[in-house]
Amino acid sequence: MKKIITFGQHNATLERVKSAATLQLNTIPANTPLYMPLAELADAMNQVEFFHVVSIFPGKGKIVFTVSKEATNAGVIDATCNVIAEMLDTDIVVSNERAEETV
């Protein structure tokens, strides 16, 4: 599963393969502050019953975590969106990851 989560002027890619998952904040335009420190986001994600954050890569804007096998993809998406929405008090839009076109 690979989804794009858009919140405010920012977006992140949520990826899950079996019990491994990542959330990567994508490139943020210059002079656009992100009011969500990665460590605080990881701490909030650790509060989700079926998430366990393994690593944080601040330079890449990435959080690596495991997901219990019983969790559905929809549950992972919902839980991730809820964490972001609670931290930022903003609306969330989820879309499918699309392959970039090559010309």
C-alpha positions in Angstrom: 0.0 0.0 0.0 1.3 3.5 -0.8 -0.8 6.6 -0.1 -0.2 10.4 -0.2 -1.5 12.2 2.8 -2.0 15.9 2.2 -2.3 18.3 5.2 -2.3 22.0 4.9 0.4 22.9 2.4 2.4 19.8 3.1 2.2 16.1 2.2 3.7 12.8 3.2 3.9 9.4 1.7 2.7 6.5 3.8 3.9 3.1 2.7 3.2 -0.4 4.2 4.5 -3.8 3.2 3.2 -6.5 5.6 4.3 -5.4 9.0 6.9 -2.8 8.0 5.8 0.8 7.3 7.2 4.3 6.7 5.9 7.8 6.8 8.0 10.2 4.8 7.4 14.0 4.8 7.9 15.0 1.2 9.9 18.0 0.0 8.5 21.1 1.5 8.7 24.4 -0.5 11.3 26.9 0.7 10.1 29.4 3.4 7.2 27.1 4.3 7.5 26.1 8.0 6.4 22.7 9.1 4.9 23.0 12.6 5.3 19.4 13.5 8.7 18.2 14.8 9.4 14.7 13.6 10.1 13.3 17.1 6.8 14.6 18.4 5.0 13.0 15.5 6.8 9.7 16.2 5.8 9.9 19.9 2.2 10.4 18.9 2.4 7.5 16.5 3.7 5.3 19.3 0.5 5.9 21.2 -1.4 4.0 18.5 -2.1 0.5 19.7 -0.8 -1.3 16.7 2.2 1.0 15.8 5.7 0.7 17.1 8.2 3.3 15.9 11.6 1.8 15.2 13.6 4.7 13.8 13.4 8.4 12.9 15.5 9.9 10.1 15.3 13.7 10.6 17.4 14.5 7.5 15.1 12.6 5.3 11.9 13.5 7.2 11.2 9.8 7.6 9.7 7.7 10.4 10.1 3.9 10.2 7.6 1.8 12.2 6.1 -1.7 12.5 2.4 -2.5 12.3 0.8 -5.5 13.9 -0.3 -8.1 11.3 -3.9 -7.8 12.4 -4.1 -4.1 11.4 -5.8 -3.4 8.1 -4.5 -1.0 5.6 -7.5 1.2 6.2 -6.8 1.1 9.9 -3.2 2.2 9.3 -4.3 5.1 7.1 -7.0 6.2 9.5 -4.7 6.0 12.6 -1.9 8.0 10.7 -4.3 10.6 9.6 -5.8 11.0 13.0 -2.4 11.5 14.6 -1.5 14.2 12.0 -4.9 15.9 12.3 -4.7 16.0 16.1 -1.2 17.4 16.1 -1.9 20.1 13.5 -5.6 20.7 13.8 -6.1 20.6 10.1 -8.0 18.7 7.4 -6.4 15.6 5.8 -6.8 14.4 2.2 -5.6 10.9 1.3 -4.9 9.9 -2.3 -3.2 7.1 -4.2 0.5 7.3 -5.0 0.8 7.8 -8.8 3.8 6.9 -10.9 5.6 9.8 -12.4 5.3 10.0 -16.1 8.4 9.9 -18.2 8.6 11.6 -21.5 
